[in-house]
Amino acid sequence: MAVLKNKGYTIYSVLTSLLWEAILAVVVLRLLPKYGVNIPLWALIVLMALFGAYEYMSYRLGKRALDRMPLVSLEVLIGTKCKTITPLNPRGYVRIGGELWRAKAESDIAADEEVTVIGVERMTFLVRPPDNNRNKKSNPELSSGQ
């Protein structure tokens, strides 16, 4: 499904880029001379090259945004492994998919440690180290968010 979405986006991007390039050429070659504004052909070529470069960069950024996993709700991230950015004592920040999120742990965890999301409490992820996931002991306060 993502391939079809990207293919459609690529076709749309190419067609709209060509359309805008054609509009620019018509304006510069037909409309502006009627009002006494004459732009040389080399300037039109430079304008079209700059516009093409801008369109290419817009396409690349848009494609990257389309390739990202959509989030329906934060609960879909339960079970995701992530890294702590700040020490969690018991609150701090983790990085999930290139974004920083608030996190809460049942014990202190150092920065740059791998943790697993076990629940969500409002906009804060409840996390624990992966080795604690195998251990069935759980904090009732943290487990209530599941």
N, C-alpha and C positions, 0 to 999 in steps of 0.2 A: 504494500500500500504506500509506503514511504517513497518507493522508487517512482510510482505513478505521480505522486504529489510533486516530487522534485522535477520530473520530466515536464509536467504541466507548468511548473514555475519557470523552468528554463525556456520553454517555448514562449510563454507570456513575456518574459524578460527580453528575449531577442526581438519579438514582434513589436513591442512597445518602443524599444530602443531604435529600431529601424524607422518606425513611424515618426518619432521625435526628430531623428536626423533628417528625414524627408521634409518635415515641416520647417526645420531650420534652413535647409537649402532653398525651399520655395520662398521663404520670407526674405532671405539675403539676395537671391537672384531675381526675384520677380516683384516683390512688394516694396522693398526699400528703394530701388532705383526710381519708382514712380514718385517718390517724395524727395528725390535728389540726393539720396544717400547711396553712395557706391562703395561697396566693400570689395577689395580685390579677392581673386580666387584663392590665393595662398592663405589669406586670413580666414576664409570660409573653411579651408582644409584644416587649419590649425584649430578653429572652433569645433569642428566636427570630431577631430581627434581628442580634444579635451573632453567634450561631451561623451564620447565613447569610453574614455578612461573612467569618467565619473559613473557611467552606467555599469561598467564592469565591476567597479568597487561596490556599488549598491547591490548588484547581483550576488557577489560573493558574501556580503554581510547578510543579505536576506536568505541565502541558501543555508548558511550556518545556523540562522535562527530556526529555519524549518527543520533542520536535521536534529535539533535538540528534542529530548524526550518531553512530551507535554505532561504537565502535572494536573491531574484532575482534582486531587486532594493530597494533603500532606501524608495521609495514612498509606499511600502507595509506596512511600519510602521506608516503611517499617521493614527491617531486615537488611537495609542497605549498610554497607561498610563505609566508614568515612574517617577522616583524620581530624584530630583536635588541633586547633590553631592556637588557642590559649589554654593554660591549665584549667581543668574543670575542678573546682573546689567549693561546692559541687556544681557551680554554674560557670559557663564559659562559652566559647564559640567553636564550631566545627565547620569544615568545608565539605559541602555535598554538591557534586556536579558543577564546580566552579563558583558556587555561591556560599557566602558565610551565613550560618544560622546559629541562633542561640541554642544551647544545649544544657541539660542537667543530668548529672550522674549521681549514683547512690554512694560513691566514694570518690576520693580525690584521684584525678588522672592527669598525668603530665602532658605538656604540649607535644605535638607531633607523634601522638600515639594513635593506633588504629582502634576505633570503637564501632559498635553496631547499634543502629537505631532500634529501640525496642518499643517505642510508643511516642505519642504526640500529646502535648498538653498546651492547648491554645497554639501559640506560634513558637513553642519551644520543643525541641526534640529531647526525648528521654533516651539516654544512651548508657551502654556498659561495655567494658572491654570484651573482646571475643571469647577469651577463656572463661569469663563468667557466664556466657550464654550456655555453655555445656553444663555448668553447675546449676542445679535446679533451685538453689536458694534465690529468693527474689524479695525485694523491698516492696511491701504492699502499696506504698505511696507511688512508686514508679510503675508498678504493674497495673494500677487503676487506669492509666491512660491508654491501655491496649484495646 
